[in-house]
């Protein structure tokens, strides 16, 4: 019976060893990454394996730990049949100790020995000082011996010299020990960080694809593996470079790519797609729209009033928006890194592929993107754009004028919403924002403030008055807007202002004067399209009256 059990254990061990020998362990190479706008990527790996005839197991390493197993696609040679596959995620074994850690540990031992030796030397000096201090006391307290003044002075001098010597030695030792302890503190902190990093690396999960295949013959087989992962993505960013001499306008299209897939992308070919599979492909379906009677509830109104006000403000803001791109660029004399980097023309390395639903940029150059979640800038293409420039000012909101670039036929640029660095004459001016989702025919891009075009808005008090007619109160307001061109070239400009509008029956508003402005009565806006010669100044005046019951008050009249 014991012999049978022993034979059974030997058989199990033999089968286990045989299975391990039949498993072929290979490392895949990430060949390309199709990165989607927002987040998501399709990774493609290639691998080679020397397989035998018959059934065997193939373990493929260097796979993303965030791979979606349901999206896995595997291409095998014709003579190889794929029986099954699975994604296997496990922790790595403890890696060999970093040699730098061993050096630091040895340094700490040496420093500690030096500290101990100095502390021992300090104790010796302290004992010598104590003994020297007792000499005078012992000598003077001796009975039966007279001490004259000269002997006492010599003894004091000797004592003082010894005390000074020992105290200087002890002070020097203390300074040296403090310096050694600082070195120990610094090395200990670095050692802790290295050990944390080593521990994190040791506990880093790894992923393998385990394939069960049957081959008709022994051969070198090529495998291609692709799968989807959510832990990657890209967003666009732009560099707008303008030369003021000839108004040359270049738009550098770049991508900020980040990934935390668990594997580093090394020398990987990138494809940047404007599609986003996370949005889904299911068409929306309308449900029945049932109306109900409104029943006011004080508690609900108080609780949701804040959100309702915010929603109303958002709607009002959307109505008032007339510029496709709003920028917060402000002139700065500080040159940033962006202003110093000249984007090379890499358009010849980028292939644009357009389908019915999305656009993709295929980049021939390989890139390294570590799995650290940081943004890595990848240049896509550079376009020379025909743009017209004009100034835009709303003195009521901002005394500065803004320079706008108007771009026609912008749909052909395949732009996505993103931040843009404004660089004029190699000087970084600030950031703007590109919003290609605008329905306007012209894309307006704010290039920043131009303080050489000044504006001023004043309330003309002598033409503003208040009067009462019957039960009503009538207030009149007159404003004068002044704009001056301090530049050496002609300035084309859109000047905007507004007057209040009323949605209340008891409040009547009438625009009395507009200086030939284009009027939008729904929004209450005044638009002047003007042209200013160098050094020219123009003034525009508008006035309005507000009529309302005199026992009422109206806020925000000006």
C-alpha positions as CSV (number, residue, x, y, z in Angstrom):
1,X,0.0,0.0,0.0
2,X,2.8,2.4,0.9
3,X,4.6,1.4,-2.4
4,X,1.4,2.2,-4.3
5,X,1.1,5.6,-2.7
6,X,4.7,6.4,-3.4
7,X,4.3,5.5,-7.0
8,X,1.2,7.7,-7.2
9,X,3.1,10.7,-5.8
10,X,6.0,10.1,-8.3
11,X,3.4,9.9,-11.1
12,X,1.8,13.2,-10.0
13,X,5.2,14.9,-9.8
14,X,6.2,13.6,-13.2
15,X,3.0,14.9,-14.8
16,X,3.4,18.3,-13.1
17,X,7.0,18.5,-14.5
18,X,5.7,17.4,-17.9
19,X,3.0,20.1,-17.9
20,X,5.6,22.8,-16.9
21,X,7.8,21.7,-19.8
22,X,4.9,21.8,-22.3
23,X,4.1,25.4,-21.3
24,X,5.9,27.8,-23.6
25,X,6.7,31.2,-22.0
26,X,7.1,34.1,-24.4
27,X,7.2,37.9,-24.1
28,X,5.1,39.9,-26.4
29,X,6.1,43.2,-27.9
30,X,3.5,46.1,-28.0
31,X,3.5,47.1,-31.6
32,X,0.7,49.7,-31.8
33,X,-1.8,51.6,-29.7
34,X,-5.0,53.0,-31.1
35,X,-5.8,55.7,-28.5
36,X,-9.3,57.1,-28.3
37,X,-10.3,60.7,-27.6
38,X,-11.1,61.1,-23.9
39,X,-10.2,57.7,-22.5
40,X,-9.8,54.2,-23.9
41,X,-7.2,52.4,-26.2
42,X,-6.9,49.3,-28.3
43,X,-3.5,47.7,-27.8
44,X,-1.9,45.3,-30.3
45,X,0.9,42.9,-29.4
46,X,3.0,40.7,-31.5
47,X,4.8,37.5,-30.3
48,X,6.8,34.6,-31.7
49,X,6.9,31.1,-30.2
50,X,8.7,27.9,-31.2
51,X,5.9,25.4,-30.8
52,X,5.8,21.7,-31.1
53,X,3.5,19.4,-32.8
54,X,0.4,18.6,-30.8
55,X,-1.4,20.2,-27.9
56,X,0.4,22.7,-25.7
57,X,0.1,25.7,-23.5
58,X,1.5,29.1,-24.4
59,X,1.9,31.8,-21.8
60,X,2.3,35.3,-23.3
61,X,3.8,38.0,-21.0
62,X,3.9,41.8,-21.1
63,X,0.1,42.2,-21.2
64,X,-1.9,45.1,-19.7
65,X,-3.3,44.4,-16.3
66,X,-6.4,46.4,-17.3
67,X,-7.1,44.5,-20.4
68,X,-10.8,43.8,-21.1
69,X,-10.9,40.0,-21.7
70,X,-14.2,40.2,-23.6
71,X,-12.6,42.3,-26.3
72,X,-9.6,40.0,-26.9
73,X,-8.8,39.1,-30.5
74,X,-6.0,36.5,-31.3
75,X,-4.6,35.8,-34.7
76,X,-2.8,32.5,-35.1
77,X,-1.1,30.8,-38.1
78,X,-3.2,28.5,-40.3
79,X,-1.7,25.3,-38.9
80,X,-2.4,26.3,-35.3
81,X,-5.8,26.0,-33.8
82,X,-6.7,28.0,-30.7
83,X,-8.6,25.9,-28.2
84,X,-9.1,28.3,-25.3
85,X,-7.6,31.3,-23.7
86,X,-7.7,33.2,-20.4
87,X,-6.3,36.3,-18.8
88,X,-4.2,35.5,-15.7
89,X,-3.2,38.3,-13.3
90,X,-0.8,37.7,-10.4
91,X,1.7,39.4,-8.3
92,X,5.3,39.5,-9.2
93,X,7.8,37.7,-7.0
94,X,10.2,39.7,-4.8
95,X,12.9,41.2,-7.1
96,X,16.6,41.2,-6.2
97,X,17.7,43.9,-3.8
98,X,18.7,47.2,-5.4
99,X,22.5,47.4,-5.2
100,X,22.2,51.0,-4.1
101,X,20.3,49.9,-1.0
102,X,23.2,47.6,0.0
103,X,25.6,50.5,-0.4
104,X,23.4,52.8,1.7
105,X,23.1,50.2,4.5
106,X,26.9,49.8,4.5
107,X,27.3,53.6,4.7
108,X,25.0,53.7,7.7
109,X,27.0,51.1,9.5
110,X,30.2,53.1,8.9
111,X,28.7,56.3,10.0
112,X,27.2,54.7,13.1
113,X,30.7,53.4,14.1
114,X,32.1,56.9,13.7
115,X,29.4,58.4,15.8
116,X,30.0,55.8,18.6
117,X,33.8,56.5,18.5
118,X,33.3,60.2,18.8
119,X,30.8,59.8,21.6
120,X,33.4,57.6,23.4
121,X,36.0,60.3,22.9
122,X,33.6,62.9,24.2
123,X,33.1,60.9,27.4
124,X,36.9,60.6,27.9
125,X,37.3,64.3,27.6
126,X,34.4,64.9,30.0
127,X,36.1,62.6,32.6
128,X,39.4,64.4,32.1
129,X,37.6,67.7,32.7
130,X,36.0,66.4,35.9
131,X,39.4,65.1,37.2
132,X,41.1,68.4,36.4
133,X,38.3,70.3,38.2
134,X,39.0,68.3,41.4
135,X,42.7,69.0,41.5
136,X,42.4,72.5,42.9
137,X,39.8,71.5,45.4
138,X,41.9,68.6,46.6
139,X,45.1,70.6,46.8
140,X,43.6,73.6,48.7
141,X,41.8,71.4,51.2
142,X,45.0,69.5,52.2
143,X,45.7,70.0,55.8
144,X,49.0,71.1,57.2
145,X,50.2,72.9,54.1
146,X,50.4,76.6,53.5
147,X,49.7,77.9,50.1
148,X,51.1,81.3,49.2
149,X,49.5,83.6,46.6
150,X,51.9,82.8,43.8
151,X,51.2,79.1,44.0
152,X,47.4,79.7,43.9
153,X,47.7,81.8,40.8
154,X,49.9,79.2,39.0
155,X,47.3,76.5,39.9
156,X,44.4,78.6,38.6
157,X,46.3,79.3,35.3
158,X,47.0,75.7,34.9
159,X,43.4,74.8,35.6
160,X,42.0,77.3,33.2
161,X,44.3,76.1,30.4
162,X,43.2,72.5,31.0
163,X,39.5,73.4,31.1
164,X,39.7,75.4,27.9
165,X,41.5,72.5,26.1
166,X,39.0,69.9,27.2
167,X,35.9,72.1,26.4
168,X,37.3,72.9,22.9
169,X,37.8,69.2,22.2
170,X,34.3,68.4,23.5
171,X,32.7,71.2,21.4
172,X,34.6,70.0,18.2
173,X,33.4,66.4,18.9
174,X,29.8,67.6,19.3
175,X,29.9,69.4,16.0
176,X,31.3,66.4,14.2
177,X,28.7,64.1,15.8
178,X,25.9,66.4,14.6
179,X,27.3,66.4,11.1
180,X,27.4,62.6,11.1
181,X,23.9,62.4,12.4
182,X,22.6,64.6,9.6
183,X,24.3,62.3,7.1
184,X,22.6,59.3,8.8
185,X,19.2,61.1,8.7
186,X,19.6,62.0,5.0
187,X,20.7,58.4,4.0
188,X,17.9,56.9,6.1
189,X,15.2,58.9,4.3
190,X,16.5,58.0,0.9
191,X,16.8,54.4,2.0
192,X,13.2,54.4,3.1
193,X,12.0,55.8,-0.3
194,X,14.1,53.2,-2.2
195,X,12.6,50.4,-0.1
196,X,9.1,51.7,-0.7
197,X,9.7,51.8,-4.4
198,X,11.2,48.3,-4.3
199,X,8.3,47.0,-2.3
200,X,5.8,48.6,-4.7
201,X,7.7,47.0,-7.7
202,X,7.7,43.7,-6.0
203,X,4.0,43.9,-5.4
204,X,3.2,45.2,-8.9
205,X,0.7,42.9,-10.6
206,X,1.5,41.4,-14.0
207,X,-0.9,40.0,-16.6
208,X,-0.4,37.0,-18.9
209,X,-2.6,35.5,-21.6
210,X,-2.6,31.7,-21.3
211,X,-3.5,30.0,-24.6
212,X,-4.3,26.4,-25.2
213,X,-3.4,25.5,-28.9
214,X,-3.0,22.5,-31.1
215,X,-0.4,22.6,-33.9
216,X,-0.2,20.2,-36.9
217,X,3.6,20.6,-37.0
218,X,6.6,22.0,-35.2
219,X,7.1,25.6,-36.3
220,X,7.9,29.1,-35.4
221,X,4.5,30.7,-35.0
222,X,3.6,34.4,-35.1
223,X,0.8,35.5,-32.8
224,X,-1.1,38.9,-33.0
225,X,-3.1,39.9,-30.0
226,X,-5.3,43.0,-29.6
227,X,-7.6,44.1,-26.8
228,X,-9.3,47.2,-25.3
229,X,-8.4,48.9,-22.1
230,X,-9.9,52.0,-20.4
231,X,-6.7,53.1,-18.7
232,X,-5.4,55.3,-21.5
233,X,-6.6,58.3,-23.6
234,X,-5.7,61.6,-25.2
235,X,-7.0,65.1,-25.3
236,X,-6.0,67.8,-27.9
237,X,-4.0,70.9,-27.2
238,X,-2.8,73.5,-29.7
239,X,0.0,76.0,-30.3
240,X,-1.1,79.1,-32.2
241,X,2.0,80.9,-33.6
242,X,1.5,84.4,-35.1
243,X,4.0,86.7,-36.7
244,X,2.9,90.3,-36.4
245,X,4.9,91.5,-39.4
246,X,3.0,89.5,-42.0
247,X,0.2,88.1,-39.8
248,X,1.5,84.6,-40.6
249,X,-0.7,82.1,-38.6
250,X,0.3,78.6,-37.8
251,X,-1.7,76.1,-35.8
252,X,0.2,73.2,-34.3
253,X,-2.1,70.3,-33.4
254,X,-0.8,68.2,-30.5
255,X,-2.1,65.5,-28.2
256,X,-1.6,65.0,-24.5
257,X,-1.5,61.2,-24.0
258,X,-1.5,59.4,-20.6
259,X,-1.9,55.8,-19.7
260,X,-1.9,53.6,-16.6
261,X,-2.2,50.2,-18.3
262,X,0.4,48.5,-16.2
263,X,2.9,48.2,-19.0
264,X,5.3,50.9,-20.5
265,X,4.7,51.6,-24.1
266,X,8.2,51.4,-25.6
267,X,8.8,52.4,-29.3
268,X,5.1,52.0,-29.9
269,X,3.3,53.2,-33.1
270,X,0.4,55.5,-32.1
271,X,-2.9,56.0,-33.8
272,X,-5.0,58.8,-32.3
273,X,-8.7,58.4,-32.9
274,X,-11.4,61.0,-32.5
275,X,-14.0,58.3,-31.7
276,X,-15.0,57.3,-28.2
277,X,-16.3,53.8,-27.7
278,X,-17.4,54.6,-24.2
279,X,-20.3,56.7,-25.4
280,X,-22.1,53.6,-26.6
281,X,-23.8,52.9,-29.9
282,X,-27.4,52.4,-28.9
283,X,-29.8,54.9,-30.5
284,X,-32.0,56.9,-28.1
285,X,-35.7,56.1,-27.8
286,X,-38.5,58.6,-26.9
287,X,-40.8,57.7,-24.0
288,X,-44.2,59.1,-23.3
289,X,-44.1,62.8,-22.1
290,X,-46.8,63.1,-19.3
291,X,-47.8,66.5,-18.0
292,X,-48.9,67.0,-14.4
293,X,-50.4,69.8,-12.4
294,X,-47.9,71.9,-10.5
295,X,-48.3,71.7,-6.7
296,X,-46.0,74.3,-4.9
297,X,-44.0,73.0,-2.0
298,X,-42.1,75.5,0.1
299,X,-39.5,72.9,1.3
300,X,-38.7,71.8,-2.3
301,X,-38.5,75.4,-3.5
302,X,-36.1,76.4,-0.8
303,X,-34.0,73.3,-1.2
304,X,-33.7,73.5,-5.0
305,X,-33.8,77.3,-5.4
306,X,-30.0,77.5,-5.5
307,X,-29.7,74.9,-8.3
308,X,-32.6,76.5,-10.2
309,X,-30.8,79.9,-10.0
310,X,-27.6,78.3,-11.3
311,X,-29.4,76.6,-14.1
312,X,-31.1,79.9,-15.1
313,X,-27.8,81.7,-15.1
314,X,-26.3,79.1,-17.3
315,X,-29.2,79.5,-19.8
316,X,-28.8,83.3,-19.7
317,X,-25.1,82.9,-20.3
318,X,-25.7,80.6,-23.3
319,X,-28.0,83.2,-24.8
320,X,-25.5,85.9,-24.4
321,X,-22.6,83.9,-25.9
322,X,-21.8,85.1,-29.4
323,X,-18.1,84.2,-29.6
324,X,-17.2,80.6,-30.5
325,X,-14.0,80.8,-28.5
326,X,-13.4,82.7,-25.3
327,X,-9.9,83.2,-24.1
328,X,-8.3,84.3,-20.8
329,X,-5.1,85.2,-22.5
330,X,-3.3,88.2,-21.0
331,X,0.0,89.6,-22.2
332,X,2.9,88.5,-20.2
333,X,6.6,89.4,-20.6
334,X,7.6,86.1,-19.1
335,X,8.7,83.7,-21.8
336,X,7.4,80.2,-21.1
337,X,8.7,76.9,-22.4
338,X,6.0,76.9,-25.1
339,X,7.4,80.1,-26.6
340,X,10.9,78.7,-26.9
341,X,10.0,75.4,-28.5
342,X,9.6,75.6,-32.3
343,X,7.3,72.8,-33.5
344,X,8.9,70.9,-36.3
345,X,6.8,70.0,-39.3
346,X,5.9,66.4,-38.6
347,X,2.9,66.4,-41.0
348,X,4.9,64.1,-43.4
349,X,5.0,61.5,-40.6
350,X,1.2,61.7,-39.9
351,X,-1.5,60.0,-42.1
352,X,-5.0,61.3,-41.8
353,X,-7.7,58.7,-42.2
354,X,-11.4,59.7,-42.3
355,X,-14.4,57.5,-42.0
356,X,-18.1,58.2,-41.8
357,X,-18.0,58.4,-38.0
358,X,-14.5,59.5,-36.9
359,X,-11.1,60.7,-37.9
360,X,-7.8,59.0,-37.0
361,X,-4.2,60.3,-37.1
362,X,-1.7,57.5,-37.8
363,X,1.8,58.5,-36.6
364,X,4.7,56.7,-38.2
365,X,7.2,57.7,-35.5
366,X,7.4,55.4,-32.5
367,X,6.9,56.8,-29.0
368,X,7.7,55.8,-25.4
369,X,4.8,56.4,-23.0
370,X,5.4,55.2,-19.5
371,X,2.6,53.8,-17.4
372,X,2.6,56.6,-14.8
373,X,-0.5,58.6,-15.6
374,X,1.4,61.7,-16.6
375,X,0.6,63.7,-19.8
376,X,3.0,63.3,-22.7
377,X,2.8,65.7,-25.5
378,X,2.8,64.2,-29.0
379,X,2.8,66.5,-32.1
380,X,0.3,65.5,-34.7
381,X,0.4,68.1,-37.5
382,X,0.9,71.7,-38.3
383,X,-1.3,73.8,-40.5
384,X,-0.9,77.2,-42.1
385,X,-4.2,79.0,-41.7
386,X,-5.7,81.9,-43.5
387,X,-7.1,84.1,-40.8
388,X,-8.4,87.7,-40.6
389,X,-7.9,89.7,-37.5
390,X,-10.2,92.1,-35.7
391,X,-10.5,93.6,-32.3
392,X,-13.4,93.1,-29.9
393,X,-14.3,95.2,-26.9
394,X,-17.0,95.4,-24.3
395,X,-16.0,98.4,-22.1
396,X,-18.8,97.7,-19.7
397,X,-17.1,94.4,-18.7
398,X,-13.4,95.1,-19.5
399,X,-11.5,98.2,-20.5
400,X,-9.1,96.2,-22.6
401,X,-9.7,95.3,-26.3
402,X,-9.1,91.7,-27.4
403,X,-7.6,90.6,-30.6
404,X,-9.6,87.9,-32.4
405,X,-8.6,85.7,-35.3
406,X,-11.4,84.7,-37.6
407,X,-11.0,81.4,-39.4
408,X,-13.2,80.3,-42.3
409,X,-13.6,76.7,-43.5
410,X,-12.4,75.5,-40.1
411,X,-14.4,72.3,-40.4
412,X,-11.7,70.8,-42.6
413,X,-9.1,71.1,-39.8
414,X,-10.7,68.2,-37.8
415,X,-10.4,70.1,-34.5
416,X,-11.6,68.9,-31.1
417,X,-12.3,71.1,-28.0
418,X,-9.0,71.9,-26.3
419,X,-6.7,74.5,-24.7
420,X,-4.5,76.6,-27.0
421,X,-1.2,78.3,-26.2
422,X,-1.0,81.8,-27.9
423,X,2.5,82.6,-29.1
424,X,3.1,85.9,-30.9
425,X,6.6,86.7,-32.2
426,X,8.0,83.9,-30.0
427,X,6.5,85.5,-26.9
428,X,4.0,83.5,-24.9
429,X,0.8,85.6,-24.4
430,X,-1.4,83.1,-22.5
431,X,-4.1,80.5,-23.1
432,X,-7.3,80.4,-25.1
433,X,-9.8,77.7,-25.8
434,X,-10.9,76.2,-29.1
435,X,-14.5,75.1,-29.3
436,X,-15.1,73.6,-32.7
437,X,-18.7,72.5,-31.7
438,X,-19.8,76.0,-32.6
439,X,-22.6,76.3,-35.2
440,X,-21.2,79.6,-36.6
441,X,-19.7,79.8,-40.0
442,X,-16.6,81.5,-38.7
443,X,-14.4,80.2,-35.8
444,X,-13.3,83.1,-33.6
445,X,-10.2,82.6,-31.5
446,X,-9.2,85.1,-28.8
447,X,-5.5,85.8,-29.1
448,X,-5.4,88.0,-26.0
449,X,-5.5,91.6,-24.8
450,X,-4.2,94.5,-27.0
451,X,-3.6,97.4,-24.7
452,X,-2.6,99.6,-27.5
453,X,-6.3,99.9,-28.3
454,X,-7.9,101.8,-25.3
455,X,-11.6,102.1,-24.4
456,X,-13.5,104.1,-21.9
457,X,-17.2,104.1,-20.8
458,X,-18.7,107.0,-18.8
459,X,-22.2,107.8,-17.5
460,X,-23.1,111.3,-18.6
461,X,-24.6,112.7,-15.5
462,X,-25.7,115.9,-17.1
463,X,-28.0,113.9,-19.5
464,X,-29.2,111.4,-16.9
465,X,-32.1,112.4,-14.7
466,X,-35.2,111.2,-12.8
467,X,-38.7,112.5,-13.1
468,X,-42.2,111.6,-11.9
469,X,-45.3,111.5,-14.0
470,X,-48.4,110.5,-12.1
471,X,-47.9,107.2,-10.4
472,X,-44.8,106.4,-12.4
473,X,-41.1,107.1,-12.1
474,X,-39.0,107.7,-15.2
475,X,-35.2,107.4,-15.1
476,X,-33.0,108.4,-18.0
477,X,-29.4,107.2,-18.5
478,X,-26.9,108.3,-21.1
479,X,-23.5,106.6,-21.6
480,X,-20.6,107.7,-23.8
481,X,-18.1,105.1,-25.1
482,X,-14.7,106.3,-26.3
483,X,-12.3,104.1,-28.2
484,X,-8.8,105.1,-29.5
485,X,-6.3,103.4,-31.7
486,X,-2.7,103.9,-30.4
487,X,-1.2,101.5,-33.0
488,X,0.6,102.3,-36.2
489,X,-1.8,100.4,-38.3
490,X,-5.5,100.4,-39.1
491,X,-7.7,98.6,-36.5
492,X,-11.0,96.9,-37.5
493,X,-13.1,96.5,-34.4
494,X,-16.4,95.3,-33.0
495,X,-17.5,97.5,-30.1
496,X,-20.3,96.1,-27.9
497,X,-22.5,97.5,-25.1
498,X,-26.0,96.9,-23.8
499,X,-29.1,98.4,-22.4
500,X,-31.5,96.6,-20.0
501,X,-34.6,94.7,-21.2
502,X,-37.8,94.0,-19.3
503,X,-39.8,90.9,-19.0
504,X,-42.2,92.6,-16.5
505,X,-45.4,94.3,-17.7
506,X,-45.1,97.2,-15.2
507,X,-41.6,98.1,-16.4
508,X,-41.1,99.8,-19.7
509,X,-37.7,100.4,-21.3
510,X,-37.1,102.6,-24.4
511,X,-33.9,103.0,-26.2
512,X,-33.7,106.7,-27.0
513,X,-30.3,107.0,-28.8
514,X,-27.9,104.4,-30.2
515,X,-25.4,106.2,-32.5
516,X,-26.4,104.0,-35.4
517,X,-25.5,100.8,-33.6
518,X,-26.8,97.3,-34.7
519,X,-29.5,96.5,-32.2
520,X,-30.5,93.1,-30.9
521,X,-33.8,93.8,-29.1
522,X,-34.1,90.3,-27.7
523,X,-30.8,90.6,-25.9
524,X,-30.6,94.3,-25.6
525,X,-27.1,94.5,-27.2
526,X,-25.6,97.3,-29.2
527,X,-22.9,96.5,-31.8
528,X,-20.7,99.0,-33.7
529,X,-18.5,97.8,-36.5
530,X,-15.8,100.4,-36.7
531,X,-12.5,101.1,-38.4
532,X,-9.9,103.3,-36.7
533,X,-6.9,104.9,-38.4
534,X,-3.6,105.1,-36.5
535,X,-4.1,107.5,-33.6
536,X,-7.8,108.0,-34.3
537,X,-10.4,108.4,-31.6
538,X,-14.1,107.9,-31.9
539,X,-17.0,108.4,-29.4
540,X,-20.4,106.6,-29.3
541,X,-23.3,107.7,-27.2
542,X,-26.5,105.8,-26.3
543,X,-29.3,106.5,-23.9
544,X,-32.4,104.7,-22.5
545,X,-35.3,105.4,-20.2
546,X,-36.9,103.2,-17.6
547,X,-40.5,103.7,-16.6
548,X,-41.9,101.8,-13.6
549,X,-44.3,102.4,-10.6
550,X,-42.8,105.0,-8.3
551,X,-43.6,102.8,-5.2
552,X,-41.4,100.1,-6.6
553,X,-37.7,99.6,-6.7
554,X,-35.6,98.2,-9.5
555,X,-32.2,96.8,-9.0
556,X,-29.3,96.8,-11.5
557,X,-30.5,99.7,-13.6
558,X,-27.0,100.7,-14.6
